Amino acid sequence: MNPQAILTQVKKTFSELDCTGGGVIIIKHGQTVLEEYFGEQGQRKGANKVGPHTLFHLASVRKAYVGFAVAYAIYHNYIASIDDKLSDYLENEEIFRDVSIRHLLTHTHGLHWQNEKIIKEYKAGYNWAYRDINVELLAKVIFKVTGKTIAEIVDEHVFQTLSFTETNWFSEKNEQHIEVIHNDSPFWYESDICDGRKMNMYSSLRELAKWGQVHLNKGKINGKQIIPEEIIQLSTTIQSPNSKPKHSPTNGFFWFIQPQQREGITELSPILPQGSFQLLGYTSVALLVIPKENIVAVRGFNSFGSPDRFDYIKDIHDFGSTVYQSI
């Protein structure tokens, strides 16, 4: 076991990103084998040191919670099937007619915003593209069928159940929130809307790791079933349609899943075993679960994207490879 190699790899990434702070947690067989924080929470003089209670902007890693809300709705029969058509739930039926819930969850829906209108880029199920319109549409479906927002479902069935106090969608920040470093970027995704649709979700790395551990344990904590196993199973097994191009990434409920046959480029290091699953955010926050080795790995930074010539795919592959080979 060599946790130091993981810390070295994470600090290498830290040195290459435009950020001020970071951290990493590795859990093996339920035991924390590495937990380190470094740097400051922002650029201003006297900024707080990054620590266990620093709240990192999750960016796309929040989709683990959005996916949970969809799995909850399916498990409780609010949504009859993952293959239900979007036109069964929302207006604008013609453009939604061939798009299913499955397509939205696996980035194979073919929908895109253009000049404030929804357009079709390709026939649903026959290509793959990362477009955040899927979260907006799923949020509408969830509210229509349950009468609750994504955030309300997650709060009741995750945050309260797991006693999470450092994970949520935030409209206002306090001293625990890390600053997202813009550099020359014109904006960051902030919002007064906290219903689960937007990108204003933050978490401590400890709670993010615990959320990964819940998935690794298929919904159990200390041997007790806290979240139905079927919900975790839906979220973390391959749900991509068979019609998608073989070289494109493979997804569960947003999670990137390692298939048996490694083809094309995806977030997951090619050496990770089948069934590993991961999410990576635009802030370079990542949550990786390797069930075969009983590992949960979390890292956090506060960058807005990455600098020119920074290969984020190679970097996240290096992170996964180092975790796997070191632990």
Secondary structure, DSSP 8 states (H G I E B T S, - for coil): --HHHHHHHHHHHHHHSS-SEEEEEEEETTEEEEEEEEEBSSSSTT--B--TT-BEE-GGGGHHHHHHHHHHHHHTTSSS-TT-BGGGTSS-HHHHTT-BHHHHHTT-S-EEEETTEEEESS-TTS-----THHHHHHHHHHHHHHSS-HHHHHIIIIIHHHT--SEEE-SS--TTB---B-TT-S-----S--SSSSS-EEE-HHHHHHHHHHHHTTTEETTEE-S-HHHHHHHHS----TTS-TTS--BSSS-EE--SS--S--SS-TTS-TT-EEEE-TTS-EEEEEGGGTEEEEEEE-BSS--TT--HHHHHHHHHHHHHHH-
